[in-house]
Amino acid sequence: CCEEWFVTAEECMVGFATGEGELLLRDPYTGVLLSELPPPVISESSSSSSGGGTTSNVVFYPSFDMATYPDGACLNDGNQPDIYNTQVGYIFDSIDVCCRDWFIDELGCELTSLQALDGGDDEPVPSPAVEETDYPTWPAEFDYDDDDDDDDDTTVPQEESSSMMTSQEEESLSFYDSFESGDFSHYWRITSSSPSADLWEADQSAWAYDGTYAARAGVLSEPNSQSNLTISLGDIHSIRHGGYLTFAIHASVSKPVDLLTFAINDNVIRTFEEVTGDEGDWEEVSVLLHAGEHRLTWSYQYFGGMTSSVDPRRVGNSWVDAIKLRPFTGDVTIGDDDDTTLTLTNGMAPFELLPVAGAFIGSKSFVAHTGAIDASQGTAEMSWEVYIGPSGGVISFAAYASLYAPRDVCEFSIDGVPQVIIATFSDDWETHQVAVGAGKHELKWKLIKNFAGLNTAIIDDVDVPSGYQGYVKIDGINLEDNSVTHVVDEEVMVAAVEEIANTMPTTTVATTTTTSKPVTTTTTKATTTSTTTTAEPTTTVAPTIAFVECPSDLFSVEGLPGCCVEDPSYLGDGACDPRAPYNTEECAFDLGDCCHETCNSDSAYGCKTKEGGEYGPFGFFCLDPRFGKMDEKKCQVENLEWIGDGGCDTAGGYNTPECGWDGGDCCEDTCDSEYAFYPCGANQAYVCMDPSVVNKETKSDSPFSFQDGFESGVFDPLHWDVDDGDAEWKIDDSKPAAEGNYYISARTGDISLEFGTAKLKHGIQSFGGGVLSFDIQALVQIPFDDLIIMIDDDVVAEFSSATTGWERQELDIPTGPHLVQWIHRKNPSNMLEADLKLFGYPDEGVTMIDNIAFQPS
């Protein structure tokens, strides 16, 4: 290494090659040999004190025999190498200057040198077991320690390189390699574009992701050269069932100079074209692998041509580390004796596996109590990290609750997204089934105390039903992976082939399936910074029965068993062919072309063709159950290519749930301008009917009859927005309500500004129109205050003087999504205070509302 890179190899060998580029034989960015070599660095002291080329015994030279002279020595025995006599910086006329310029322990060097010069009894005796070299060597017993008080030689223990993973974690993996052996196992294959190209190496790194070793890409100097690191997982029998693959990577590359790629079975999954961060910054990439044999390849490619625009952080090497393959969780049922699969203690209070009378299955259930949460607000949590196969799966469980919102609720979530909410008493065990997508997921059950974060006094005032105890029981937890192999006999297999249209994908026979473009996600681990990177996923090929033969007029597709098409080149070309046989599970849904998440942007059409171009229009009729919302059987429209093309098609059955609301084209929030062929909303206006979007905009979900008399004493945040003005609407019982005990009110005195509002908002999704009714008592007086009611942007009612008592009001609500607002206004004309005094001093202004109800037509 020193001979290849440094002008003075001897200085490099002993660790004194300091300075910038003046010491180097090669360009530090490309590794190319420099055409004009710089001269060696001449230090001020050595240039003034050196003897230049003399071989006299009155001059001194540094000895690098560290076995004989552990502190270093400058000798004058005339045995210096010939090269020292021609190189500046090696010959000195004094011991002190030689020791100062060359050795860390200057004093120790001087003492040793004087002893050697005197030739006395204390002169060090060279060890016959160690051959003298021109570079530092140490015997095993040498103690490299600066402590002058410790004269004893002790053995320095060599710290073994080891992974940071625990043995239990490693046992849970199908495969793991962080290269801590300092070499590649026999499973690895190292190749390059030419015999002279530098190869990948398992090398030590101060920035290793796990342990102290990592795989380093070779330094290439020849333009258009390449080196590859490859492993065939099929060679390892135990991991042919697929799993969740992750690896860490630090890419020190900058296109067009060089790049790094990761491929599976020669299909490029990820391309790294820029530096992943500063030295020590890593990205963790995850890939979902199907059952079968897979060949993983990391390739470093050097093109040459350094430019001034290259990222200055492109220094050092590119590294790969911590390659893990986790097996899929598979089918699991949590039994009475299993208190280790789930993590029970993540919250402020635990879930406990306890004997329960009337348990759903067996004799025990997982139980959490609100009273165990020792705070005004908090959670008891139970979680499970699962790895689901490529066909997804289903999590099912039973729950029995004695809860009452807003005191407490139970939430089940997947990756932090709530899927099931339990907020009331249970009459009996209630079962729940939730689909889980492919990949890594965190399943979590949470008992939440005071989920709305209300004041303790308010919570204490909430009347709870008789028998309320504040607990939840979870039982019968069962995970089913749709990709799990089930062993069947030959007759069953024959029957499955005969009815393949109704058969779930399986790999029950010994077949080879190919992962063409797996789903990939990326997170970042950094030593100095914490960032997150998300890579655009690519498609995953769903396995199926491999021995299905194609009809004579159709072609089979390598790697896609059961996929029979007229033209295989249409698959994965970046343009969605929305109909069978291309857009089918067997053909990986046109090899990913029909979903944004799986379409390969590096394909022929690139997934993002636009109006005015040479090709198109192409839409996205996404049937992949992981990403699509389409019902293929019910979405019976004439032009499937119009779905997801950017233009909202309001007629013909496109803007329906079955067709995914025209593939998202009809809502501004869901129309994807990046992939849309036509400009979103430009030529065909949005007509948004997707409830998930409408309800998000209006903070409500009331497509059916709705009524609220506020008798719970709190606002339901799913239906009401009360804090958008200058003062809040409040639950009130200071005056008689129109019905029951409570009503809501807004008071002028709560508005501190001279001109301001208190706003109450409620969203309504009306598919056929309806009537909104409410009781109102408005004690207001213009110009001091008033109340207006708005539907969307239109004022539909106004109260400028006091009503005589409670009055029932009705408003007609048109079809579609709407936002209703009750706005209590202080000084609505924004008059000066002096002018307001001319009208006298009114009673306190207040608006009271009760018993709001919406009845669809």
Phi, psi and omega in degrees: 000314180295319180293326182284331192248333190244143179301315180248096185296326183297318179296320178299318185297327182262007173082022180246018179277080182265170177110183181264229186286348185292348180265349194267143172274340188235156174294125184294342182266326184250339184080004182283138177300136179284141181287325177245113184280135178286156177287160176299153178288132179248115179284154183301317183291318183289326181290329181274336186253346187288151178272354172077300181203009182288153176242020182290152178286356179272005177249161184240148177226151180285131174262133181255020176277083185286346175290320179277322184237081185302328180268003185089160179203149174244114189255161176228035183275000179078008182261019179295146176302149182301327183296333180297329184285347180248355182251136177287137174107003183243340183248127184231155178260007176210150180294317187296319179292320178298313180293322181295320183283337191244334191235147182293311180270085185299315182295316179299320178298316182296316180298314179298318180296318179296322177297317179294323180293319180291329181069024183282188181294337183272004181297133181301142178259119180302142179283125181291345184274348184244121180287134180289135181230172177272008180224162186296136172228150180229136172287163184299330183274359183288131179257108181277086187223135180275002183284107182293340183279347183257103183266357184274135175278127179232157180284134178269114180293133177274116182289126180284137176288133182211153178289153176281353181285146175282160179298326179294321178294317181295324179295334181281354184261148173284326181207141175208136176211119172243016170063029184289350175284348183080012181207171177265135177291172184293349178285340186271148177230129182249122180227164178210169183284342179207156181299334183274352183289142178289134186264167172296148178222148169273111192227156175287145177212134176294343183252018182307143181289322179220125182078214182236000178241157174204166177272123184252132176290143180294156177272114183258138179242342181274122180306145179061036176254166187206144172229145189231143173241117190229142171223136177259107182294338178296340178287344180255102191302324187291348184242027178277359181271007179080185179159195184254106185267134174226152172206156178256145183217138168241111182260115176256072186224162177205105178293137016266008181290311182200170176203168180232137180232155172237130184228150173238122182053042177071006173264120182289121181263317179226139174239125178257112185250357181215166182297134182282354179150189178291169179302128184100352178270134183232151168249139174255122182255139178237141184223136178267120181253134174281169173296147181131186181265135183226138177248115182260133182223128171253124185237130172256127183237129180247125182255340181088181175081061177297137178233166181290342182276359182294138179305124181297344178281357180283076178228158180075202187249168170263143187227152171230140184207166171051061179275118185234143169234113178265135176291153175296147182299324178078196178279123182222133171242125181279115184267181183297332184259007184260095176247020181245335182295318180267147172269119191257355193234032181280335184270192178285342176220155185269159156274145180231141175273107189233152172297133184225128174291129180075031177302154183295314176225135179072216184235001182232155176218161173273125188233139173225143183243136177299322182296340179281348179275104189273063177194164179290339179210135180175189185219155162247132190230148176221125187227165182209120175269121185235156178235112189258140181292175189296341179266007180077187181198190182222131172255130179232150178199165176244146181226143174226124189230146167237076186234162178205109178292143009268009179297313182201150175218161173245134182234134169249129184228158172239118182055039176083358179260116183300136178244326181223133176237129177241116188232007183222181177293150173257133173282332181199177176301134178246129181263147181226140176231129182227131177288141178238127181288170179293149176112195182272133181216152171251118175265133185218133171253131181228127167269117187250120176270128178053060186298334181274355180067038184281160176300143183302324180297321179293315179301316182295334180278349181287119177286128180257151180296158177299135179093357179299132181233344177071063176207165172221142177242132178241135184208170175061036181288125185218128178247126176242125178263120182295344182266357185296136178284129176245127183285128179228160181276175187297319181296318178297321180295318178299317178297324180294322179293320181295331181243046187298334181298333181253013184258133177290151178301139181209164176228049185286342177258162181282094181233167175251117176251151186243130173274113186276306177214086186293162174294132179232138173229156184227134169234163185242135170245124181235148177285321185251339181224159177241112180230167178227133180237137178240121180269148179292122183294154174240173196283155176241134181273122179282131180287154176210185182291126194278344188259024175280125180268145181275150174300161186297334182268004179237158182251141173281163183237124180300130179088352179234075181304134179088355179268114182236115185225164180285321182223100182299339181292344178288339182284130176070025181266004178086008176229124186288122169263099198284351186251165175292151007270001184288309185272066181227164179297322180298326180260022176054038176053062182059036181052042174091355186294336191264006175229140179304318188292338186243355181287131184275111183293345178270008181280180187301315181264348171073005173073349191229042178294148185236158176302136182098350179276189185277339185234164174113184000280149174240139175249198179221089177271082191277109179256353177299116186299342178287334187233336187267160177240020185271148170247099188303323183286327184266340179276081183258085180242164186286319186239095179294336179294341180283343182283122180078023180264001178101344180254129182283116179261102188277339181250158175091009175086013180282315185276066183224161178300323182298329181257021177061035181053054181058039179064026180088000185293337191265001176235138180299325183289335186250347178286122186263100184295336180293323183257346185293138177286316177263152177299128183301126174072001185279304184266332179234110188296152177293137168228084191280116178240001181290114184300328181295331178275314181299315182292328177293322181288328186256000180057037179206165177214080183231065177287348180241188183302134184227140178210139177216117175257007174062025182285348176286344181082004179220156174279135174281112184294344177287341185242338190234140170238115189242359188238031182269348181262201179274348174213160184261149165287149185225154171286134189223149172216021182286340176235165178298133178280162176294327180205133181079208185253336188241156171212180176243152184214155172230133186241138178299322182296341178279348180269108187283339181282160177290336178218119182192184186219160164236122188246136173242124185238143178215129179264142180230129171253106184245112181279343180220019183081176179170193183234129174257124181235155180195157172265139182221142169226109184253112177257074184231165179204118172296140008265008184285318180198163175201181177226132172239151177241130183238142168246114188058244183257007185251135173280120184251347178202152181214137178239113184247356177217166187291139172276161183279347181175197178291132177234141177269126180243150177228141178232134176279128181252120179291172176294144176110182179278139182215155176244120179257134180230132168257117187241109174273122187245135172263130179050060187299336178272359180056047180280157175291151182300322179298322179289324179296327182294337178295339181265006180087194183239111185280168170293165179299129180278134179209141173245132180239133181233143179210156170052061178276132182217145174236128179239113178297153178290000000 
